[in-house]
């Protein structure tokens, strides 16, 4: 839960800094690009969940 809150806070901080410094936002400006980022994030989290559960289930 702490990782989730830290990730959200970091994302908001990066977005706020980019807006304040008038830098282009480091994210895709199109819906397809945003969905790609979402899919990569879900894949990363899903793989971590599967690997974590597999490590608990395996005796070695």
C-alpha positions as CSV (number, residue, x, y, z in Angstrom):
1,X,0.0,0.0,0.0
2,X,2.9,2.3,0.8
3,X,4.4,1.6,-2.6
4,X,1.1,2.6,-4.3
5,X,0.9,5.9,-2.4
6,X,4.6,6.6,-3.1
7,X,4.1,5.9,-6.8
8,X,1.1,8.2,-7.0
9,X,3.0,11.0,-5.1
10,X,6.0,10.6,-7.4
11,X,3.9,10.8,-10.5
12,X,2.1,13.9,-9.3
13,X,5.5,15.5,-8.3
14,X,7.0,14.8,-11.8
15,X,3.8,16.1,-13.5
16,X,3.8,19.2,-11.3
17,X,7.5,19.9,-11.9
18,X,7.1,19.5,-15.7
19,X,4.1,21.9,-15.6
20,X,6.0,24.4,-13.4
21,X,9.2,24.2,-15.6
22,X,7.1,24.3,-18.8
23,X,8.6,21.0,-20.0
24,X,6.6,18.6,-22.2
25,X,4.8,16.0,-20.1
26,X,6.8,12.7,-20.2
27,X,3.8,10.7,-21.2
28,X,2.2,9.8,-24.6
29,X,-0.3,12.5,-25.8
30,X,-2.6,9.9,-27.5
31,X,-5.1,7.4,-26.0
32,X,-3.3,4.5,-27.6
33,X,0.0,5.5,-26.0
34,X,-1.7,5.9,-22.6
35,X,-3.2,2.5,-23.0
36,X,0.2,1.1,-23.8
37,X,1.6,2.6,-20.6
38,X,-1.4,1.1,-18.7
39,X,-0.8,-2.3,-20.3
40,X,2.9,-2.3,-19.4
41,X,2.1,-1.3,-15.8
42,X,-0.5,-4.1,-15.4
43,X,1.8,-6.6,-17.0
44,X,4.6,-5.6,-14.6
45,X,2.3,-5.8,-11.6
46,X,0.7,-9.1,-12.7
47,X,4.1,-10.7,-13.3
48,X,5.3,-9.7,-9.9
49,X,2.1,-11.1,-8.4
50,X,2.5,-14.4,-10.2
51,X,6.2,-14.7,-9.4
52,X,5.5,-13.9,-5.7
53,X,2.8,-16.5,-5.5
54,X,4.9,-19.1,-7.3
55,X,7.8,-18.6,-4.9
56,X,5.5,-19.2,-2.0
57,X,4.0,-22.4,-3.6
58,X,7.4,-24.0,-4.5
59,X,9.3,-25.8,-1.8
60,X,12.7,-24.8,-3.1
